[in-house]
Amino acid sequence: MKLFLECIPCMLKQIVDVVQLATTDESIQQQVIQEALQELVHYPDYRNSPDMLRILHPMVKRYTGISDPYARIKQHDIEMARGLLPKVRVFNGADPDRLLQALKISAIGNLMDSAIYSNLDLESCIHDELSQDFSLCDLAEFKKDLQAVAAKGPAPDGKPGSHILIIGDNAGEAVFDTFLIECLQEHHQVTYAVRDVPIINDVTLEDAQAAGLTQLVTVISSGSDAPGTLLERCSPDFLGLFNQADIVISKGQGNYETLSDAPREIYFLLKAKCKAIANALETRQGSAVFFKHRL
């Protein structure tokens, strides 16, 4: 997906927010913003906003010496999400279509994005969000694909022969991905991919451990240093799994921006939180979508 003009002020605001989060030194803040503005002039050279943000965010780290400015926010989001798990589990158990509910819960987690939302009362959103339908939903085809790959039978080691790759998004929502992982693991091997280095509030290996995912599922780094999955910057191990997995599920806007033209079928699960993404998906802003990207 291309870099939209609407992305430019959004990226600048993101850098202003993070440098103010990282330091109160106004001289450092000014240096970062000046350098970011100089780079933003070259936006036509970048494929999409995550591609450019992987250049802009390290400016903050370089000037402030802080490798993970969102560390405390991610810790808060993870703790809040884990505290809500019992209530969310009740919602999940009450729906006759457990897979659909798990997808909805995973999409709710996508609200926990500190780069876009602030002071969000997630608990008050749960009931309303779960009662709404996806504006785009390829659930029937997803179920058919799950059945088809499960028919491969067990692997030589007795484990399921089918393999599903989930590409995670932000740290807080990774907690809510638990339900989807549990649902899929009943008949499939599942691997969960995270960012290689801290960027915005995206989930890393350390965050996945704090979220409890490493005890539930195999977690790997994608090798990506962007708030998305730029395949040309991913590790060979991740690329091998990405290409060979029977099904890939991509979470969040950043992954959609970077994988929307990927050379394989992918299921995208996200909230259309900005106008540009909503327009690209031909849906309303703020709606949840689950759809299959076809070749």
C-alpha positions in Angstrom: 0.0 0.0 0.0 1.3 3.5 -0.9 2.0 6.3 1.5 -1.0 8.6 1.6 -0.8 12.4 2.0 -2.9 12.0 5.1 -0.1 9.9 6.6 2.3 12.9 6.7 0.7 14.9 9.5 -0.1 11.7 11.4 3.6 10.6 11.3 4.8 14.0 12.4 2.3 14.0 15.3 3.5 10.6 16.3 7.1 11.7 16.4 6.1 14.9 18.4 4.2 12.6 20.9 7.0 10.1 21.3 9.8 12.7 21.8 7.7 14.5 24.4 7.2 11.1 26.0 10.9 10.3 26.0 12.3 13.7 27.2 11.3 17.0 28.7 14.4 18.7 27.3 13.0 21.1 24.7 16.3 21.5 22.9 16.3 17.7 22.2 12.7 17.8 21.2 13.4 20.6 18.7 16.4 18.7 17.2 14.3 15.6 16.7 11.4 17.5 15.1 13.8 19.5 12.8 15.4 16.3 11.6 12.1 14.6 11.2 10.7 17.5 9.1 13.8 17.4 6.9 13.1 13.7 6.3 9.4 14.0 5.8 10.1 16.1 2.7 11.3 12.9 1.1 8.1 11.0 1.7 7.7 10.1 -2.1 10.8 7.9 -1.6 9.1 5.6 0.8 6.7 2.7 0.0 4.3 3.3 2.9 4.1 5.0 6.3 5.7 2.0 8.3 8.6 2.2 5.9 9.2 5.8 6.7 8.5 5.5 10.5 11.3 3.0 10.7 13.6 5.9 9.9 11.8 8.6 12.0 11.5 6.7 15.3 15.2 5.9 15.6 15.8 9.6 15.6 14.1 9.8 18.9 16.1 6.9 20.3 19.4 8.4 19.0 18.8 11.9 20.5 17.4 10.7 23.9 19.3 7.5 24.4 16.0 5.7 25.2 15.7 2.5 23.3 12.0 1.9 24.1 10.1 5.1 24.8 6.8 3.3 25.0 8.0 0.7 27.5 5.9 1.9 30.4 2.8 2.3 28.2 3.2 -1.2 26.9 3.6 -2.6 30.4 0.4 -0.7 31.4 -1.5 -2.0 28.4 -0.4 -5.6 29.0 -1.4 -5.5 32.7 -4.7 -3.9 31.9 -5.5 -6.5 29.2 -4.5 -9.4 31.4 -6.8 -8.0 34.1 -9.7 -8.0 31.7 -9.1 -11.5 30.5 -11.6 -13.2 32.9 -14.4 -10.8 31.8 -13.5 -11.3 28.1 -13.4 -15.0 28.5 -17.0 -14.9 29.8 -18.0 -13.1 26.6 -16.1 -15.6 24.5 -17.8 -18.6 26.2 -21.2 -17.2 25.7 -21.2 -17.1 21.9 -22.2 -20.2 20.0 -19.6 -19.4 17.3 -16.4 -19.5 19.3 -14.1 -18.8 16.3 -16.1 -15.6 15.4 -16.0 -14.4 18.9 -12.3 -15.0 19.2 -11.7 -13.0 16.0 -13.9 -10.2 17.5 -11.9 -10.2 20.7 -8.6 -10.1 18.7 -9.9 -7.1 16.8 -10.9 -5.4 20.1 -7.4 -5.7 21.2 -6.4 -3.6 18.1 -8.0 -0.6 20.0 -5.1 -0.8 22.4 -2.9 1.3 20.1 -1.1 4.1 22.0 0.1 5.6 18.7 -3.6 6.6 17.9 -5.7 6.3 21.0 -5.1 7.8 24.5 -7.0 7.4 27.7 -9.2 4.7 26.2 -11.5 2.9 28.6 -11.2 -0.5 27.1 -13.5 -2.2 29.5 -16.4 0.1 28.6 -15.8 -0.8 24.9 -15.9 -4.6 25.3 -19.6 -5.2 25.3 -20.4 -2.7 22.5 -17.6 -3.9 20.3 -18.5 -7.6 20.7 -22.1 -6.9 19.8 -21.1 -5.4 16.5 -20.5 -7.3 13.3 -17.4 -7.0 11.1 -18.0 -4.6 8.3 -16.0 -7.0 6.1 -16.0 -10.7 7.0 -14.7 -13.7 5.2 -15.4 -16.0 8.1 -17.1 -18.7 5.9 -14.1 -18.9 3.6 -11.8 -18.9 6.6 -13.6 -21.9 8.1 -13.3 -23.7 4.7 -9.6 -23.0 4.5 -9.1 -24.3 8.1 -10.9 -27.5 7.3 -9.0 -27.9 4.1 -5.5 -27.6 5.7 -6.5 -29.7 8.7 -7.3 -32.5 6.3 -3.5 -32.8 5.7 -3.5 -35.0 8.8 -0.9 -35.2 11.6 2.8 -34.6 11.0 5.3 -37.5 11.7 5.8 -36.3 15.2 2.1 -36.6 15.9 1.4 -32.8 15.9 -1.1 -31.2 13.5 0.2 -31.1 10.0 -1.2 -27.7 9.2 0.6 -24.5 10.2 -0.9 -21.1 10.9 1.2 -18.0 11.2 -0.2 -15.0 13.1 1.6 -11.7 12.7 1.1 -9.6 15.9 0.6 -5.9 16.2 0.7 -4.0 19.4 1.7 -5.2 22.9 -1.6 -4.9 24.6 -3.7 -6.5 22.0 -1.3 -9.5 22.0 -3.0 -10.5 25.3 -6.4 -10.7 23.6 -4.9 -12.8 20.7 -4.8 -15.5 23.4 -8.4 -16.6 22.5 -7.7 -16.9 18.8 -4.5 -18.8 19.4 -6.3 -21.3 21.8 -9.1 -21.8 19.3 -6.8 -22.4 16.4 -4.4 -24.6 18.3 -7.0 -27.3 18.8 -6.4 -28.5 15.2 -3.4 -26.6 13.9 0.2 -25.7 14.8 0.4 -21.9 15.4 3.3 -19.6 15.4 3.1 -16.0 16.5 5.4 -13.4 15.0 6.5 -10.1 16.7 8.7 -7.1 15.9 12.5 -7.5 16.1 13.1 -4.2 18.0 10.9 -1.8 20.0 9.0 0.6 17.8 5.9 2.5 18.9 3.9 0.2 21.1 4.3 -2.9 18.9 4.8 -6.2 20.5 8.4 -7.6 20.8 9.6 -10.9 22.2 9.9 -9.3 25.6 6.4 -8.0 25.5 5.1 -11.4 24.3 6.6 -13.0 27.3 5.0 -10.4 29.6 1.7 -11.0 27.8 1.9 -14.7 28.6 2.1 -15.7 24.9 5.5 -17.5 25.1 3.9 -20.0 27.5 1.0 -20.7 25.1 2.5 -20.6 21.6 5.8 -20.5 19.7 6.8 -16.9 19.3 9.4 -15.7 16.8 10.8 -12.4 15.6 9.9 -11.3 12.1 13.2 -9.4 11.9 11.3 -6.3 11.0 12.4 -3.0 12.5 9.3 -1.1 11.2 5.8 -0.8 12.7 4.7 -3.3 10.1 6.1 -6.3 8.2 8.4 -5.1 5.4 9.3 -8.5 3.8 12.6 -7.2 2.4 13.7 -6.4 5.9 12.5 -9.6 7.6 14.7 -12.5 8.6 15.2 -15.6 6.5 13.6 -17.8 9.1 10.5 -15.7 9.2 10.3 -15.5 5.4 10.6 -19.3 5.2 7.6 -19.7 7.6 5.7 -16.8 5.9 6.0 -18.5 2.5 5.3 -22.0 3.8 2.5 -21.5 6.3 -0.8 -22.9 5.3 -2.6 -19.8 6.5 -1.3 -16.3 7.5 -3.3 -14.0 9.7 -2.1 -10.4 9.8 -3.1 -8.1 12.7 -3.4 -4.3 12.6 -3.1 -1.4 10.2 0.7 -1.4 10.0 0.9 -5.0 8.9 -1.9 -4.3 6.3 0.0 -1.3 4.9 3.1 -3.4 4.4 1.5 -6.7 3.4 -1.4 -5.7 1.3 0.5 -6.4 -1.9 2.3 -9.5 -0.6 2.7 -12.4 -3.1 0.5 -14.8 -1.1 -3.0 -15.1 0.3 -3.4 -13.5 3.8 -6.2 -12.9 6.2 -6.2 -9.4 7.5 -7.8 -8.6 10.9 -7.8 -5.0 12.0 -9.8 -1.9 13.0 -9.9 0.7 10.2 -8.8 3.5 12.6 -7.9 6.2 10.1 -9.7 7.6 7.0 -7.1 6.5 4.5 -7.3 2.9 5.5 -11.1 2.9 5.7 -11.2 4.4 2.2 -8.8 1.8 0.9 -10.9 -1.0 2.3 -14.2 0.8 1.2 -15.5 0.6 4.7 -16.4 3.0 7.4 -13.8 4.5 9.7 -13.7 2.7 13.1 -15.1 -0.5 11.9 -13.5 -4.0 12.3 -12.7 -6.0 9.3 -11.6 -9.6 8.7 -11.0 -10.4 5.0 -8.9 -12.5 2.7 -6.3 -10.9 0.4 -6.3 -13.0 -2.7 -3.6 -13.2 -5.4 
